[in-house]
Amino acid sequence: MEVRAELTATVWKVVVEQGATVAEGDELVILESMKMEIPVVAPLAGTVKELCVGEEDRISEGDVVAVIDPS
């Protein structure tokens, strides 16, 4: 499942690594927009198959942040 950004922002921090096991609601990355920190969370439990962003990347609304393989 692709996890997409809900807004245009800068990736402030990458919280998980590729291959990590996550639970529904776990933070994947933290975005920064207009001096606010916005977490992007896992919509389901699984394994992070791919991280598509890195710290300080500029992303747009709808960009893929990560891909999670459901468990």
C-alpha positions in Angstrom: 0.0 0.0 0.0 1.3 3.4 -1.0 1.3 6.1 1.8 1.0 9.5 0.3 1.6 13.0 1.6 -1.5 15.0 2.4 0.2 18.4 1.8 3.1 20.1 0.2 6.0 20.2 2.8 9.6 19.5 3.6 10.6 16.1 5.1 11.9 17.1 8.5 12.6 13.7 9.9 12.5 10.1 8.7 11.4 8.0 11.7 11.5 4.4 10.3 13.9 2.5 8.1 13.2 0.4 5.1 12.4 -3.2 6.3 11.0 -2.0 9.6 7.8 -3.6 11.0 5.2 -1.0 11.8 1.8 -1.0 13.5 -1.2 1.0 12.4 -0.7 4.6 13.5 3.1 4.4 13.9 4.9 7.5 12.6 6.8 7.0 9.3 8.1 10.5 8.7 7.5 14.0 10.0 6.8 16.8 7.6 7.4 20.5 8.2 5.1 23.1 6.7 4.7 26.7 7.8 6.7 26.0 11.0 4.4 23.1 12.0 5.4 19.5 12.3 2.9 17.1 10.7 3.4 13.3 11.2 2.7 10.8 8.4 1.5 7.6 10.0 1.1 4.1 8.8 -2.6 3.4 7.8 -2.1 -0.3 8.5 0.3 -2.8 10.1 3.0 -4.3 8.0 6.6 -4.0 6.8 8.1 -0.8 5.2 8.9 -2.2 1.8 10.2 1.1 0.4 10.9 4.6 1.7 10.5 7.1 -1.1 11.7 10.3 0.7 14.7 11.5 2.7 15.3 14.2 5.2 15.1 17.7 3.7 13.3 16.5 0.6 10.6 18.9 -0.7 7.4 16.9 -1.5 4.0 17.8 -3.0 0.5 16.8 -2.0 -0.1 13.2 -3.3 3.6 12.2 -3.5 4.4 8.7 -2.3 6.2 8.8 1.1 6.5 5.1 1.7 5.2 1.7 0.6 3.9 -0.7 3.2 3.5 -4.5 2.6 0.5 -5.5 4.8 1.1 -8.2 7.4 
